[in-house]
Amino acid sequence: MKTTIEIADDLARLAKAHAARENITLRALVERGLRLALRADGERGRFVLRNASVGGRGLQPPFREGDWARIRESVYVSRRP
């Protein structure tokens, strides 16, 4: 497939110089870079959040039927002057 890409001038100069040193075409260098990037992304895999649960039996009896306002109020009771 033929396509056009825009890259920064300094990156293009570096890439062309690197390709010349390696005796490969710019196309081959770009393809190599894309293959490496795609492989690295594939190896990273899917993010899985670790289980950070703590032991317990949920909300304590006085709060099981309460709402968030009641829970929040109880947290700050000891902080009142």
N, C-alpha and C positions, 0 to 999 in steps of 0.2 A: 504494500500500500504506500502510496506517496502522500506525504502530508507536509505542512509547514508549521514550524514552531518558532516562537520568539523567546530568546533567552538573553540575559544581560550580556553586554558587549565584552566585559572582562571575563565572564565565564566562557563565552564562545572562543576568545583568544586562548585561554588556558586549555580548553578542550581540543582545539585544533593543534596546539603545540604538543599536547600529550599524545594525540593520535599520530602525529608525525614521528615522535620519538619511538612509539610502539610499532611503527610501520603498519598502521591500520587506517581504515577510513573513518571519517567522523561518524558516518552512519553506523559502522560496527561498534564504535565507542558508545554511541547513544543507545544502541540496542543492548549492549552489555550492561550498561547502567540501569536501563529499565528492567532487564531480567533480574538483576541483583536486588533492586528495590522491591519488585513484586514478590520475589522469593522471601525476602526478609519480612515483608508484611504478612505473608502466608504463614511463616513460622511463628510469628508472634502469637497467633491463635486468638481465641475469644477470651475476653476478660471475665473472670469469675470472682465475685466478691467473696472473701472468706467469711465463714460463719463466726460472727463475733457475739453470738448469743450468750447470755449469762443464765446461770441456773436460777430457778425461782418458780413461783406459782402464780405469776401475774400480779395484778393489782391486789392490795390488801383488802380485806372485807369492808372497811369503812368507805372505800373508794370505788368498789366494783360497780355500784349503781349511780355513782356521781358523774358530774360533768367536769370538763376541763377547768371551769371557773372555780369549782370547789377544790380541785386538786391544787391549782395555782395558789389559791388563798391559804391552804394549809402549809405550803412551802414557805410562805413569807410570814407566818404567824410568829415564829421565833425571832424574826428580825425587827419586829415592831419595838419602838422605844418604850 
